Amino acid sequence: MNLNSISNTILDETSSFEQLCNALNAFSLLCSEATGVSPDPSFDAWADDALLDNGVAINPQAAAHCVVDYARSVAFIRGVSAAIDTLKLRFPGSSLEILYAGCGPFATLLLPVLGKFLPGELKLYLLDVHQRSLDSVQRLLTEFGFCAHSVQLIKADASTYLHPGKLHLVIAETMQKSLEQEPQFAVTANLAPQLCPKGVFIPQHIEVSMYMADLDHERRLMDYPRLENDSQEGGRAGSGQRRYRLGTVCSLSPEHAFDQLQRARENSTEVVPALEPTIVEITSIADISRFDAVLFTRICVFEHYRLKDYESQITLPSKCFELSDLVGGERFRVTYQLGSYPRFNFERLPKA
């Protein structure tokens, strides 16, 4: 498959899952052969990761491996394409200024659809903290015939980068499940205020919610597909309620991220700032030993392009191992810690 057929397959809403997987595999192979960057999950080591003040920037090989998180790639690529189409209508005749933060070695969320647009329609700024990723993207721009497009490569930390002008679109997908480790919150807080009025930030919203869930039951029934029904009171999987919603523990939207970060820095008495806490109470049920405290991440990429439970590596459940042996009625203060290793912390509160 060439890049044009890959793009057409990904953007075609009627493409089967198998066709989408084949297209993304082909894209990964084309990029790897052209650049010498071999996708690698790198789950067993942090070699070549960049340890930043606001989170970990995964290494180029691990970033390349994200291509084959199929639903994730499809949702973001389609969302980016739709956002650019929307912005062209909002700003007719303008050359759209687009910053892709954390582009990685393959610029996966933008490169497959770049051929839709004529040179001059877009001004692209591709940013990454790893020089090897930027070198790789430069080779791909040449390999795929995009040299006529306006593209600037920037080596910088997306959580502190200041753009010289206002942007129409910011693309920033720098996250793991439950917003752990990577700097998505800090990147959003830094870059969202740099949008022009009516500009778009992708993703548009990320929500992390805490549940009591019978994960063994969910795995047996679903083998990790998306849950078919999940309401505010708890989803049902087969007979009997298997989830109890405890609350939203983090809501990240471009409109509010900067203010949340500022309040965290101003109000925190700790060395590492944290967002305002959420108090959750463990639900009292008869078979509580079957349940775990779990974080679920839901992502609105752009408009109707979304990622829900189990659809992607970044929306898999994250078990709260600190909260083993749940006891009904116990209350916890849940805080999202920022700094060099973002994560959730849990503090058991004394009984009233």
Beta strands, then each sheet from edge to edge (+ up, - down):
strand 1: 50-52
strand 2: 55-57
strand 3: 96-101
strand 4: 122-128
strand 5: 150-155
strand 6: 167-172
strand 7: 195-202
strand 8: 205-213
strand 9: 243-252
strand 10: 278-281
strand 11: 292-302
strand 12: 305-307
strand 13: 318-319
strand 14: 331-337
strand 15: 343-348
sheet 1: 1+ 2-
sheet 2: 5+ 4+ 3+ 6+ 7+
sheet 3: 9+ 8- 11+ 12-
sheet 4: 9+ 8- 11+ 13-
sheet 5: 10+ 14- 15+
end
